[in-house]
Amino acid sequence: MDLLDTLTAKGLRGETPTREEALAVLATTDDELLDVVAAAGRVRRRWFGRRVKLNYLVNLKSGLCPEDCSYCSQRLGSKAEILKYTWLKPGQAAEAAKAGVSGGAKRVCLVASGRGPTDRDIDRVTDTVAAIKEADPAVEICACLGLLSDNQAERLKAAGVDAYNHNLNTSEGTYGDIATTHTYADRVDTVQKAHGAGLSACSGLIAGMGESDEDLVDVVFALRELGSDSVPVNFLIPFEGTPLAKEWNLSPQRCLRILAMVRFVNPDTEVRIAGGREVHLRSMQPLGLHLANSIFLGDYLTSEGQAGQADLDMIRDAGFEIEGMGEGTLPRHRADIAADTAAGAVGGCGTGSGHAGAAQAGGAQAGGCGTGGGCGPCGGHGHAAETRPASEAVTGTAPAAPAADEGADEARTDLVRVRRRGAGTELAPNA
Ligand code: SF4
C-alpha cells in the first residue's frame, strides 16, 4: 500500500499517521501535489463534508505589545506601520462583530495584543461578550488574549466565551528562536488552562519562519496531543519593520503540502487556513478548501484580506457550502468529548452551534494573542536548505532531507496590505 493509500485509510478511521509518514507528505513533489490533495480531501470530506466554517476577527487592542515575538507586527520594537489603539468599547466591538456575522461568520474571534490579560481586561471582555451575545445569542465567541493566569479561563467561560485561542506557533525545539519574553511551556500551560476550564482549545502554527520539516511535524503532533479542537495554519506574512521582513520562503505548492500534512495528522479536527492565505496561496486558495474546513472572513488583525464577498464566491465556486449557525462543526465523537469537557469543567453545556452543546470548533489567532499579519503571525527565522529526491516519498520509502522550496515566493510585498479599515478606524470593516 503506498503512502497516500496508507494515510487516507488511517485518516478515514480518524487515526494519526507516523511522523515518517507526515514528513513524507512534506517531501512529495509538485508532480504529486494533486494526488496528495485528492487523498487528504477524502479525509476532509469524511469528517466535515463540504462545509466551510467562517470565523471573523475583531482586533480589540492593536500594537503596543511588550512581547518580542519575532513574527509579529505588534511586537516590542516593531517598525511596522500598523494601526495602534487601546481597548475598543463593548459597543464598538459588537458593531464590528455584527458585520462579520451578517457576512456569514458563525464564530467571532476577540483578540487583544499583549502578554496576557489583567483581571480588569477580563471584565472588559466580559462586557464585550455580553454586548455581542445580546445582538446574536447563537454566535460562537473565541477569545485570544495571551497568557492566562489562574481562574481567568473559568471567568471567560462563565462570561459566555466558547473557545480560547493560543497557538504553539512552532516546535518546542525552535521556540526560543522566535520569542524570548515567554516560553513554549508558557503557551502549553495556557492551552491546558483553557481546556481545563471547559473552553474549546484552539491552537495552531506558523509556517514559513525558516523552520525545518521536522519542526513543522513536531508542532503539528504536539497540537494533536494537546487535543486542540481547531488548528489555525498561518503562513508567515513577512511584515516590513519586523525581524523577519526578508523571510519569503513559501510557495502555493508548499502551503498545500503543509495543509495536507496537518489534515492527515488531525483528520477529525477543524483545520483552518489562517493568516497569509491570500499572500501565499493566491489563485490556489480553492485547492486549500479541499484540505481545510475553515477560514477567516474579511481582514486579519493588522493586515487586509480579500473582500468578504470574494471569500464567499470562492467557496461556492469551488463546490463548498458555508457552515450554518445551526450546524455543528466537529464530528459527533469529538463534539461529545468537547461537550463532556465543558460540562465537566463548569457543569454547563458544551459549545457548539447555537449552544446545542454539540459542536465545538476552534478559535483564532496566532502568536501570544495575536497574529502578525492577521490571525496569524508575522515573521520567521533562518531557512534550512537541503535537497530531496523526487517521488520516492509517495511510494512509502523514507524521504531524504526536504529541500528548500524551489518554488518559494519572491518577496510579494505587493500583496501585503496593512489594515486601514474596520476596528479602530472610522471606515467600515471588510465582511
Ligand atoms: S503575538 Fe501577541 S504576544 Fe506576541 S508580540 Fe504579537 S501581540 Fe504580542
Residues whose N, C-alpha, C, O or C-beta is under 5 A from the ligand:
A	BS01	SF4	C65 E67 D68 C69 C72 Q74 R75 S113 G114 R115 A366 G367 G368 C369 G370 T371
